[in-house]
Amino acid sequence: MLPAQRQAERIIEQNFQRMAILGKLRGQQASATKFDNLRGKTYVLGVGAQKSATTWLFKYLSQSDQVATSPIKEMHFFSSKVKPHIRRKIEKKYVNKIVRLAGKNAEGKLLSRDGYFQAVIDRLQMCYDDDAYLAHFNRLMTGKQKCFCEISPSYAILPVAEFRNIQRLCNQNEIDLKVIYLLRDPVERFWSSLRHNERKQRKRTDKQFSAIDEFSNYINHPRKLVRASYNQTINNLLEVFNKDQLFFGFYENLFDEDYIKKITDFIGIDYHLADFSKAVKPEGSSAGLRPTEEQVIEAYRAYEDVYVFCRKYFGDSLPDNWKSY
């Protein structure tokens, strides 16, 4: 272990309890906290869905000089508040990041001036201090920017109560809230998720994970099913937010200039040229490998209630390939 890394670990051990206490004290002063840079701005909250090009959309919005984004795309702040296991995972992740970044800092650079390092510190502080979330964006926001944006697909599983808390937080700080929810054909989204798991497993371990072989084992897995419970997420959003606060979009339509203009108009920013060459197009997302016809039918049955809901809610605006099962 490098000396700098040992030093970083000692600092964290010495200050961890102090950070927790400080966070609790700051949390008691939430009503007095001011986020002047955010007042009157628009908060763009992306809630998923997983494997529906949210990363591409985040990168596109990050390129606008009218949008403030964090160096960390997925903060998982609100989901970690309602799911303790996510909070523990986040806490461990960002403590380890601080140690690793400090260990790599062999040249003794002033890490407090490094934007990513600052964001990592901010994210860890959010584990103890709820005010740290808006404080993070308040620090990033400049006068010419109209909005700030965060996209975490894990927010699709938030309950109604937490969506109400988000709206209340915005109201208290005079922030306009816009919510974007991108949907993708449920079977295709599930298949893309399996392929993603396959690639991760091959990089991290010697274990061979086959998307084809594991298809049936994962199709009814609760965590996989909840990620595509579009009906539940849409109903939760509609219960809390006005329709003019919501943009329900489709992965299959996203990589089109006119469609991106709909999103920028919704947010209230100027359109800028989109680089579709880096987009993951639907027809190329599976790299040639496809599940069998029997597996596709099995997956459709698992998500049948989602298809029925979406056909009824979206009608003719539902992408054509959603109607092919």
Secondary structure by P-SEA (a helix, b strand, c coil): ccaaaaaaaaaaaacaaaaaaaaaaaaaacccccccccccbbbbbbccccccaaaaaaaaaaaccccccccccccaaaaaaacaaaaaaaaaaaaaaaaaaaaaccccccccccaaaaaaaaaaaaacccaaaaaaaaaacccccccccccccccccccaaaaaaaaaaaaaabbbbbbbbbbcaaaaaaaaaaaaaaaaaaacccbbbbcccccccccccaaaaaaaaaaaaaaaaaaccccccbbbbbccccccaaaaaaaaaaacccccccccccccccccccccccccaaaaaaaaaaaaaaaaaaaaacccccccccccc
